[in-house]
Amino acid sequence: MPKYVKAAVAIMDEVKKAVIGKDDCVKKIMAAILAGGHILIEDIPGVGKTTLAVAFSRSMGLAQNRIQFTPDVLPADITGFSMYDKQKKEFYYQPGAVMCNMLLADEINRTSPKTQSALLEVMEEGTVTIDKVTRKVPEPFIVIATENPIGSSGTQMLPESQLDRFAICISIGYPSMEQEIEIVKGNQSGNLVDQIQSLIKAEELLVLQREVEEVYIHDAIYRYIGELVTQTRNHPMIEMGISPRGMIALAKMAKAISYLNGRGYCMPSDVKEIFVCVSRHRIQLNSKARINHLKVTDIIEEIMKKVQEPSPKREPRAGQSKI
């Protein structure tokens, strides 16, 4: 069993104090954080997207910044800018919102494409470049972004290059009536998020991420991942399939899910568990699929049924332990 997995489980339990009935979403977001990836939460207003993001940032004690994306937000608000010091007669850097461990980007698709593009470099490379000077953001660096469904008032579509930089895209959905009543009761005496306690620090999260990197993937699992990705590129209903960056994200997420499942090696079930959330925002359907009112998730499920799961004779390598 991985050494520090109990800390990750404790974080999820802490988040569940504020996010009721969404255990699957909590697990996938935790996996993305452990994999060093960015998270996109897409759903209608009022279902708890921001609550989920804030709960995670508080439970891990990370330096966080939150920015509400509106049409008047400028790229400099995100990346920072240079200001002139009259006394010293020189320019100095004024940090932007990205200079933190966790950036909460609220309603990211309500701002202009120019402002959205300000996140491209920092999400991919962990750096910002202002006036030809490149600066690194603190480690770890994670973006948790929320967006309203496309077509909602005041929204703009995120470009494919931006979407591809998010490790996963999840939808929360409505809670059941019983869960909703529990949420309402819990908020009568204050905000549930205020109950969240910080369990780890940034340095400890880096330790968890390094342990996730050591999770073993058998060659047969790598091939299984490759076949799933290839199917998205050759499917007759798909115009644009998963990119190589997406395949890397799928492998990293499989490691993280295996870790949370208490194993030091990956199984096909780990890949299947996160394949939908890794691929749904990366796949573009063609006109034939849209005419037939097909959904991306339906085609993803079809692909998973079509690709045969591997059965490696020897799952863990020497030195890797099972539970």
C-alpha positions as a Markdown table, in Angstrom:
| # | Residue | x | y | z |
|---|---|---|---|---|
| 1 | Met | 0.0 | 0.0 | 0.0 |
| 2 | Pro | 1.4 | 3.5 | -0.9 |
| 3 | Lys | 3.0 | 5.1 | 2.1 |
| 4 | Tyr | 1.2 | 8.4 | 2.3 |
| 5 | Val | -2.2 | 7.5 | 0.8 |
| 6 | Lys | -3.9 | 8.0 | 4.2 |
| 7 | Ala | -3.2 | 11.7 | 4.0 |
| 8 | Ala | -5.0 | 11.9 | 0.6 |
| 9 | Val | -7.9 | 10.0 | 2.0 |
| 10 | Ala | -8.1 | 12.3 | 4.9 |
| 11 | Ile | -8.2 | 15.3 | 2.6 |
| 12 | Met | -11.1 | 13.8 | 0.7 |
| 13 | Asp | -13.0 | 13.1 | 3.9 |
| 14 | Glu | -12.4 | 16.8 | 5.0 |
| 15 | Val | -13.8 | 18.1 | 1.6 |
| 16 | Lys | -16.9 | 15.9 | 2.0 |
| 17 | Lys | -17.9 | 17.9 | 5.1 |
| 18 | Ala | -18.8 | 20.7 | 2.7 |
| 19 | Val | -19.5 | 18.7 | -0.5 |
| 20 | Ile | -22.3 | 16.3 | 0.3 |
| 21 | Gly | -23.2 | 13.3 | -1.9 |
| 22 | Lys | -20.5 | 13.9 | -4.5 |
| 23 | Asp | -17.9 | 11.3 | -3.5 |
| 24 | Asp | -17.0 | 10.4 | -7.1 |
| 25 | Cys | -16.3 | 14.0 | -8.0 |
| 26 | Val | -14.2 | 14.5 | -4.9 |
| 27 | Lys | -12.1 | 11.4 | -5.7 |
| 28 | Lys | -11.5 | 12.4 | -9.3 |
| 29 | Ile | -10.4 | 16.0 | -8.3 |
| 30 | Met | -8.1 | 14.6 | -5.7 |
| 31 | Ala | -6.6 | 12.3 | -8.3 |
| 32 | Ala | -6.1 | 15.2 | -10.7 |
| 33 | Ile | -4.3 | 17.2 | -8.0 |
| 34 | Leu | -2.1 | 14.2 | -7.1 |
| 35 | Ala | -1.3 | 13.8 | -10.8 |
| 36 | Gly | -0.3 | 17.5 | -11.0 |
| 37 | Gly | -3.1 | 18.3 | -13.4 |
| 38 | His | -5.6 | 21.1 | -13.7 |
| 39 | Ile | -9.4 | 20.7 | -13.2 |
| 40 | Leu | -12.3 | 22.0 | -15.1 |
| 41 | Ile | -15.8 | 21.8 | -13.4 |
| 42 | Glu | -18.6 | 22.4 | -15.8 |
| 43 | Asp | -22.2 | 22.7 | -14.7 |
| 44 | Ile | -25.2 | 25.0 | -14.2 |
| 45 | Pro | -24.9 | 27.7 | -11.5 |
| 46 | Gly | -25.7 | 26.8 | -8.0 |
| 47 | Val | -24.8 | 23.1 | -7.8 |
| 48 | Gly | -21.6 | 23.7 | -5.7 |
| 49 | Lys | -18.8 | 24.1 | -8.3 |
| 50 | Thr | -17.1 | 26.9 | -6.4 |
| 51 | Thr | -17.8 | 25.3 | -3.0 |
| 52 | Leu | -15.9 | 22.2 | -4.2 |
| 53 | Ala | -13.0 | 24.2 | -5.4 |
| 54 | Val | -12.7 | 26.3 | -2.2 |
| 55 | Ala | -13.0 | 23.2 | 0.0 |
| 56 | Phe | -10.0 | 21.5 | -1.7 |
| 57 | Ser | -7.9 | 24.6 | -1.4 |
| 58 | Arg | -8.6 | 25.1 | 2.3 |
| 59 | Ser | -8.1 | 21.4 | 3.2 |
| 60 | Met | -4.6 | 21.4 | 1.7 |
| 61 | Gly | -3.5 | 24.7 | 3.2 |
| 62 | Leu | -2.2 | 26.0 | -0.1 |
| 63 | Ala | -1.6 | 29.6 | -0.9 |
| 64 | Gln | -4.6 | 30.4 | -3.0 |
| 65 | Asn | -5.9 | 33.2 | -5.2 |
| 66 | Arg | -9.4 | 33.4 | -6.5 |
| 67 | Ile | -10.4 | 35.4 | -9.6 |
| 68 | Gln | -14.0 | 36.0 | -10.8 |
| 69 | Phe | -13.8 | 36.0 | -14.6 |
| 70 | Thr | -15.9 | 38.7 | -16.2 |
| 71 | Pro | -15.7 | 40.5 | -19.6 |
| 72 | Asp | -13.6 | 43.3 | -18.1 |
| 73 | Val | -10.8 | 41.1 | -16.6 |
| 74 | Leu | -7.5 | 41.7 | -18.4 |
| 75 | Pro | -4.6 | 39.3 | -19.0 |
| 76 | Ala | -2.4 | 41.4 | -16.7 |
| 77 | Asp | -4.9 | 40.7 | -13.8 |
| 78 | Ile | -3.9 | 37.0 | -14.2 |
| 79 | Thr | -0.2 | 37.1 | -15.1 |
| 80 | Gly | 0.9 | 40.3 | -13.5 |
| 81 | Phe | 2.5 | 43.4 | -15.0 |
| 82 | Ser | 5.5 | 45.7 | -14.8 |
| 83 | Met | 5.3 | 49.1 | -12.9 |
| 84 | Tyr | 7.7 | 51.9 | -12.9 |
| 85 | Asp | 9.2 | 53.0 | -9.6 |
| 86 | Lys | 9.9 | 56.7 | -9.8 |
| 87 | Gln | 12.3 | 56.7 | -6.8 |
| 88 | Lys | 14.4 | 53.8 | -8.0 |
| 89 | Lys | 13.9 | 54.8 | -11.7 |
| 90 | Glu | 13.3 | 51.2 | -12.7 |
| 91 | Phe | 10.5 | 48.8 | -13.5 |
| 92 | Tyr | 9.4 | 46.1 | -11.0 |
| 93 | Tyr | 7.1 | 43.2 | -11.3 |
| 94 | Gln | 3.6 | 43.3 | -9.7 |
| 95 | Pro | 2.5 | 39.7 | -9.3 |
| 96 | Gly | -0.8 | 38.6 | -10.8 |
| 97 | Ala | -3.4 | 36.1 | -9.6 |
| 98 | Val | -1.3 | 33.1 | -10.8 |
| 99 | Met | 1.4 | 33.6 | -8.3 |
| 100 | Cys | 0.0 | 31.1 | -5.8 |
| 101 | Asn | -0.3 | 27.3 | -5.3 |
| 102 | Met | -3.9 | 27.0 | -6.2 |
| 103 | Leu | -5.8 | 29.4 | -8.6 |
| 104 | Leu | -9.6 | 29.3 | -8.4 |
| 105 | Ala | -10.8 | 30.5 | -11.8 |
| 106 | Asp | -14.5 | 31.1 | -11.3 |
| 107 | Glu | -16.7 | 31.1 | -14.4 |
| 108 | Ile | -13.7 | 31.0 | -16.7 |
| 109 | Asn | -15.8 | 31.1 | -19.9 |
| 110 | Arg | -17.3 | 34.5 | -19.1 |
| 111 | Thr | -14.2 | 36.4 | -20.0 |
| 112 | Ser | -12.7 | 37.3 | -23.4 |
| 113 | Pro | -10.6 | 34.9 | -25.4 |
| 114 | Lys | -7.6 | 37.2 | -25.0 |
| 115 | Thr | -7.8 | 36.9 | -21.2 |
| 116 | Gln | -8.4 | 33.2 | -21.4 |
| 117 | Ser | -5.2 | 32.8 | -23.4 |
| 118 | Ala | -3.2 | 34.4 | -20.6 |
| 119 | Leu | -3.4 | 31.0 | -18.8 |
| 120 | Leu | -2.0 | 28.9 | -21.6 |
| 121 | Glu | 1.7 | 29.3 | -20.7 |
| 122 | Val | 1.3 | 29.0 | -17.0 |
| 123 | Met | -1.0 | 25.9 | -17.2 |
| 124 | Glu | 1.4 | 24.1 | -19.5 |
| 125 | Glu | 4.9 | 25.2 | -18.3 |
| 126 | Gly | 4.3 | 26.7 | -14.8 |
| 127 | Thr | 5.8 | 30.0 | -15.9 |
| 128 | Val | 4.7 | 33.5 | -16.8 |
| 129 | Thr | 6.5 | 35.8 | -19.2 |
| 130 | Ile | 6.2 | 39.6 | -18.8 |
| 131 | Asp | 8.3 | 42.0 | -20.8 |
| 132 | Lys | 10.6 | 39.2 | -22.0 |
| 133 | Val | 11.3 | 38.1 | -18.4 |
| 134 | Thr | 10.1 | 34.5 | -17.5 |
| 135 | Arg | 9.2 | 33.8 | -13.9 |
| 136 | Lys | 8.2 | 30.5 | -12.3 |
| 137 | Val | 5.0 | 30.2 | -10.3 |
| 138 | Pro | 5.2 | 28.5 | -6.9 |
| 139 | Glu | 5.1 | 24.7 | -6.7 |
| 140 | Pro | 2.8 | 22.9 | -6.7 |
| 141 | Phe | 0.6 | 24.9 | -9.0 |
| 142 | Ile | -3.0 | 23.8 | -9.7 |
| 143 | Val | -5.8 | 25.6 | -11.6 |
| 144 | Ile | -9.4 | 24.7 | -10.6 |
| 145 | Ala | -11.7 | 26.4 | -13.0 |
| 146 | Thr | -15.5 | 26.5 | -13.1 |
| 147 | Glu | -17.5 | 27.2 | -16.2 |
| 148 | Asn | -21.2 | 27.5 | -17.0 |
| 149 | Pro | -22.6 | 25.4 | -19.8 |
| 150 | Ile | -22.0 | 26.7 | -23.3 |
| 151 | Gly | -24.9 | 28.8 | -24.4 |
| 152 | Ser | -25.5 | 30.3 | -21.0 |
| 153 | Ser | -25.9 | 34.1 | -20.8 |
| 154 | Gly | -22.5 | 35.9 | -21.3 |
| 155 | Thr | -20.4 | 32.8 | -21.9 |
| 156 | Gln | -17.7 | 32.2 | -24.6 |
| 157 | Met | -16.3 | 28.9 | -25.7 |
| 158 | Leu | -12.9 | 27.9 | -24.4 |
| 159 | Pro | -10.4 | 27.3 | -27.3 |
| 160 | Glu | -9.3 | 23.7 | -27.8 |
| 161 | Ser | -5.8 | 24.5 | -26.8 |
| 162 | Gln | -7.0 | 25.7 | -23.4 |
| 163 | Leu | -9.4 | 22.8 | -22.9 |
| 164 | Asp | -6.5 | 20.3 | -23.6 |
| 165 | Arg | -4.5 | 21.8 | -20.7 |
| 166 | Phe | -7.1 | 20.6 | -18.2 |
| 167 | Ala | -6.4 | 17.1 | -17.0 |
| 168 | Ile | -10.0 | 16.4 | -16.3 |
| 169 | Cys | -13.5 | 17.9 | -16.9 |
| 170 | Ile | -16.3 | 16.9 | -14.5 |
| 171 | Ser | -19.9 | 17.7 | -14.0 |
| 172 | Ile | -21.4 | 17.8 | -10.5 |
| 173 | Gly | -25.1 | 17.5 | -11.2 |
| 174 | Tyr | -28.0 | 17.9 | -8.9 |
| 175 | Pro | -27.9 | 16.2 | -5.5 |
| 176 | Ser | -30.7 | 13.8 | -4.5 |
| 177 | Met | -33.5 | 15.3 | -2.4 |
| 178 | Glu | -32.2 | 13.7 | 0.8 |
| 179 | Gln | -28.7 | 15.1 | 0.1 |
| 180 | Glu | -30.1 | 18.5 | -0.7 |
| 181 | Ile | -32.0 | 18.6 | 2.5 |
| 182 | Glu | -28.8 | 17.7 | 4.4 |
| 183 | Ile | -27.0 | 20.6 | 2.6 |
| 184 | Val | -29.8 | 23.1 | 3.5 |
| 185 | Lys | -29.7 | 21.9 | 7.1 |
| 186 | Gly | -25.9 | 22.2 | 7.3 |
| 187 | Asn | -26.0 | 25.8 | 6.0 |
| 188 | Gln | -28.5 | 27.0 | 8.5 |
| 189 | Ser | -25.8 | 27.6 | 11.1 |
| 190 | Gly | -23.1 | 28.9 | 8.8 |
| 191 | Asn | -21.3 | 28.1 | 5.6 |
| 192 | Leu | -20.2 | 24.4 | 5.4 |
| 193 | Val | -16.9 | 25.5 | 3.9 |
| 194 | Asp | -15.9 | 27.3 | 7.1 |
| 195 | Gln | -15.7 | 23.8 | 8.8 |
| 196 | Ile | -12.9 | 22.7 | 6.5 |
| 197 | Gln | -9.5 | 22.4 | 8.3 |
| 198 | Ser | -6.1 | 22.5 | 6.7 |
| 199 | Leu | -4.5 | 19.0 | 6.9 |
| 200 | Ile | -1.3 | 19.4 | 4.9 |
| 201 | Lys | 1.1 | 22.0 | 3.5 |
| 202 | Ala | 2.4 | 22.6 | 0.0 |
| 203 | Glu | 5.6 | 20.7 | 0.7 |
| 204 | Glu | 3.6 | 17.7 | 1.8 |
| 205 | Leu | 1.5 | 17.8 | -1.3 |
| 206 | Leu | 4.7 | 17.6 | -3.4 |
| 207 | Val | 5.7 | 14.5 | -1.4 |
| 208 | Leu | 2.3 | 12.9 | -2.3 |
| 209 | Gln | 2.7 | 13.8 | -6.0 |
| 210 | Arg | 6.2 | 12.2 | -6.1 |
| 211 | Glu | 4.8 | 9.0 | -4.6 |
| 212 | Val | 2.1 | 8.9 | -7.3 |
| 213 | Glu | 4.8 | 9.2 | -9.9 |
| 214 | Glu | 6.3 | 6.0 | -8.6 |
| 215 | Val | 3.1 | 4.0 | -9.3 |
| 216 | Tyr | 3.9 | 1.3 | -11.9 |
| 217 | Ile | 2.2 | 0.9 | -15.2 |
| 218 | His | 2.6 | -2.4 | -17.0 |
| 219 | Asp | 3.4 | -2.3 | -20.8 |
| 220 | Ala | 0.0 | -4.0 | -21.4 |
| 221 | Ile | -1.7 | -1.1 | -19.6 |
| 222 | Tyr | 0.2 | 1.4 | -21.7 |
| 223 | Arg | -1.0 | -0.4 | -24.8 |
| 224 | Tyr | -4.5 | -0.4 | -23.5 |
| 225 | Ile | -4.4 | 3.4 | -23.0 |
| 226 | Gly | -2.9 | 3.8 | -26.5 |
| 227 | Glu | -5.7 | 1.7 | -28.1 |
| 228 | Leu | -8.4 | 3.8 | -26.3 |
| 229 | Val | -6.8 | 7.0 | -27.5 |
| 230 | Thr | -6.4 | 5.7 | -31.1 |
| 231 | Gln | -10.1 | 4.7 | -31.2 |
| 232 | Thr | -11.1 | 8.3 | -30.4 |
| 233 | Arg | -9.0 | 9.4 | -33.5 |
| 234 | Asn | -10.5 | 6.8 | -35.8 |
| 235 | His | -14.1 | 6.8 | -34.7 |
| 236 | Pro | -16.6 | 7.7 | -37.6 |
| 237 | Met | -18.5 | 10.1 | -35.3 |
| 238 | Ile | -15.5 | 12.0 | -34.0 |
| 239 | Glu | -13.9 | 14.9 | -35.8 |
| 240 | Met | -11.0 | 15.5 | -33.3 |
| 241 | Gly | -9.8 | 12.8 | -30.9 |
| 242 | Ile | -7.5 | 12.8 | -27.9 |
| 243 | Ser | -4.1 | 14.5 | -28.4 |
| 244 | Pro | -0.8 | 13.2 | -27.2 |
| 245 | Arg | -1.0 | 15.6 | -24.2 |
| 246 | Gly | -4.4 | 13.9 | -23.4 |
| 247 | Met | -2.8 | 10.5 | -23.5 |
| 248 | Ile | -0.1 | 11.6 | -21.1 |
| 249 | Ala | -2.9 | 13.0 | -18.8 |
| 250 | Leu | -4.7 | 9.7 | -19.0 |
| 251 | Ala | -1.6 | 7.7 | -17.9 |
| 252 | Lys | -1.0 | 10.2 | -15.0 |
| 253 | Met | -4.6 | 10.0 | -13.9 |
| 254 | Ala | -4.5 | 6.2 | -14.0 |
| 255 | Lys | -1.6 | 6.3 | -11.7 |
| 256 | Ala | -3.3 | 8.7 | -9.3 |
| 257 | Ile | -6.5 | 6.6 | -9.2 |
| 258 | Ser | -4.5 | 3.5 | -8.6 |
| 259 | Tyr | -2.8 | 5.3 | -5.7 |
| 260 | Leu | -6.2 | 6.3 | -4.2 |
| 261 | Asn | -7.4 | 2.8 | -4.6 |
| 262 | Gly | -4.5 | 1.7 | -2.4 |
| 263 | Arg | -2.2 | 0.1 | -5.0 |
| 264 | Gly | 1.3 | 0.8 | -6.3 |
| 265 | Tyr | 0.4 | -0.4 | -9.8 |
| 266 | Cys | -2.3 | 0.3 | -12.4 |
| 267 | Met | -5.1 | -2.0 | -13.5 |
| 268 | Pro | -7.4 | -1.7 | -16.5 |
| 269 | Ser | -10.3 | -0.7 | -14.1 |
| 270 | Asp | -8.3 | 2.3 | -13.0 |
| 271 | Val | -8.0 | 3.5 | -16.6 |
| 272 | Lys | -11.7 | 3.0 | -17.2 |
| 273 | Glu | -12.6 | 4.8 | -14.0 |
| 274 | Ile | -11.2 | 8.1 | -15.2 |
| 275 | Phe | -11.3 | 7.7 | -19.0 |
| 276 | Val | -14.6 | 9.7 | -19.4 |
| 277 | Cys | -13.5 | 12.7 | -17.3 |
| 278 | Val | -10.1 | 12.8 | -19.1 |
| 279 | Ser | -11.5 | 12.6 | -22.6 |
| 280 | Arg | -14.9 | 14.3 | -22.6 |
| 281 | His | -13.6 | 17.8 | -23.1 |
| 282 | Arg | -10.9 | 16.8 | -25.6 |
| 283 | Ile | -13.2 | 15.1 | -28.1 |
| 284 | Gln | -15.0 | 17.1 | -30.9 |
| 285 | Leu | -18.0 | 15.3 | -32.5 |
| 286 | Asn | -18.5 | 15.7 | -36.3 |
| 287 | Ser | -21.7 | 17.0 | -38.0 |
| 288 | Lys | -23.1 | 13.4 | -38.5 |
| 289 | Ala | -23.0 | 12.8 | -34.7 |
| 290 | Arg | -24.6 | 16.1 | -34.0 |
| 291 | Ile | -27.4 | 15.4 | -36.5 |
| 292 | Asn | -28.1 | 12.1 | -34.7 |
| 293 | His | -28.1 | 13.9 | -31.3 |
| 294 | Leu | -25.2 | 11.7 | -30.0 |
| 295 | Lys | -23.4 | 12.7 | -26.8 |
| 296 | Val | -19.7 | 12.6 | -26.3 |
| 297 | Thr | -20.1 | 10.4 | -23.2 |
| 298 | Asp | -22.1 | 7.8 | -25.2 |
| 299 | Ile | -19.3 | 7.5 | -27.7 |
| 300 | Ile | -16.7 | 7.2 | -25.0 |
| 301 | Glu | -18.6 | 4.4 | -23.3 |
| 302 | Glu | -18.9 | 2.7 | -26.7 |
| 303 | Ile | -15.2 | 2.9 | -27.2 |
| 304 | Met | -14.5 | 1.4 | -23.7 |
| 305 | Lys | -16.7 | -1.5 | -24.5 |
| 306 | Lys | -15.0 | -2.0 | -27.9 |
| 307 | Val | -11.4 | -2.1 | -26.7 |
| 308 | Gln | -10.5 | -5.3 | -25.0 |
| 309 | Glu | -9.0 | -5.1 | -21.5 |
| 310 | Pro | -5.5 | -6.5 | -21.1 |
| 311 | Ser | -4.7 | -9.3 | -18.7 |
| 312 | Pro | -1.0 | -8.9 | -17.9 |
| 313 | Lys | 0.4 | -12.0 | -16.3 |
| 314 | Arg | 2.4 | -10.0 | -13.8 |
| 315 | Glu | 0.8 | -6.8 | -12.7 |
| 316 | Pro | 3.2 | -5.4 | -10.1 |
| 317 | Arg | 6.9 | -5.3 | -10.8 |
| 318 | Ala | 9.4 | -6.6 | -8.3 |
| 319 | Gly | 9.2 | -4.6 | -5.1 |
| 320 | Gln | 5.7 | -3.4 | -5.7 |
| 321 | Ser | 3.2 | -4.5 | -3.0 |
| 322 | Lys | -0.5 | -5.2 | -3.1 |
| 323 | Ile | -2.8 | -4.3 | -0.3 |
